[in-house]
Amino acid sequence: MKVALIQMNSQDDRVKNIQKAFKYMNEAVLEKASIICLSEKFMYWGPDRSGEDINSQSIQDFQKYAKDNNVNIILGSIALKVENSDNITNTCLVIDRNGKIACRYDKIYMYTVDKPNLKIDEASDTVAGSKLGLVELDGVKIGIGICFDLRYPEYFKALSTSGAEVMFLPSSFRKATGALAWDVLSKARAIENQVYFCACNQTGGIAEKERCGNTQVISYDGSIISNIESDEEIIICDLDIEKLRTFRKEFPVLKQIVKY
């Protein structure tokens, strides 16, 4: 399975962000990637919190691209409107090779910070999800999380015990609250769940809003297969699913999960 992760420095210009996403996606298609993953809020990073309609032209354009290019797309995360409400969801849509929305995952764990120079309460306008992000693509079960979910190991354990072999984490992790955590916890989630862990982050920004980059693909043993530091760039690499399955058989950690 060949995966592509796109690290972007998204701003408050929706058109430019989408154009940039398609530019990198074209590179992934040329390299015959089977799954392309974009980062959290790749389409828009700014003060407007009005949200997108799930049937918007922008989303339809990505669906058409997936079908026309025979590729699966993990559509980072998008602020989607909540019906009959001013609230939004922080949502990852998974589009399959047929251009269909194969999975919708609404972020469960809300980003909360209460520092003197940085106060964020994502839950003030964002409705949390309650269901696992789990989908099968090309015969492989894929788990989906978003950004702050990374800090909750029980969520990823639920994904792995439900069969996930590869996990994707579209993110906008910030330097101010978690550059070290981003690296350490991503490796931990790969090791403890015996999965390929694909952590796709934003980069750029200033001061407290600077994203920490370091998009990376991590093997089930915690080793880094490929990574990007701070540039806007794309990772493309092969994941050996059969090798993963053999490793799980030889070292059957997941068979000893106990509910206390």
C-alpha positions, 0 to 999 in steps of 0.5 A: 500500500503506497500512502502520500501525506501532504504537509501544508501551511494553510492560511485564510485563503480557501481558494489558494489552499485548495489549489495547493492541495490539488497540486500536491495530490497530482504529485501523489497520483503520478507516484501511484499512491493508493491513499492521499492524506491531507492535514487538519483544516487544510482547506481553511485556517482562519477566523471564519467559523461558519463551516462548510456544507457536506454537499459543497462544491469544494467537497464534490470537487475532491470526490470527482478527483478521487474517482477520475484518478482512481485514488482514495483520499483522507480529506484532512479535516473540515469544519462542517455545519451542524444542521439547525445550529450555529455550531460546527463539527471538526470532520474528516471525510474519507473518499474512496476510489469511486468518489463516494464518502466511505467514512465520516469521522467527527473529532471526539476530543476537543482542543482545550488550552488555558495559558496566560498567552493562549486560551482555546476552547474548541468545544465552545462552537464545535460538537464532539463526535462519538463514533470511531473513524474506521473504514476499509480501503483496498482490503485494509482496515484504516483508523482515523483520528484528528489532532488532539485525539492523539493524547487519548490512547484508549481511542486508538486502542479501540481502533486497533482492537476493531481491526485497524492496521494503518492509522491516519492522524490529520493534525494542526499540532502547535509548537506552543502546546505539543511539539515533543508530545507530537513526536513521542505520542505518535511513536507510542500509538504505532508501537502499542497498537502495532500499526503503521501510524501516519501523522499528517501535520500543518506547518508554519504560522507565528508565535503561539499559532505556529504549527510544528510540522514534522509530518511522519510515517511511523512503522509498527516498531516505532521506527520512522519510515519517512518524515518532513520537518518544517517545509510544505512538502509531500511524503510518499512511501510504501507500507508492507501490510503482509510484513505487519501481519506477520509481526503481529502473529509473531508478537501477539500483543493485541490478543492480550487486551484486558478490560479492567 
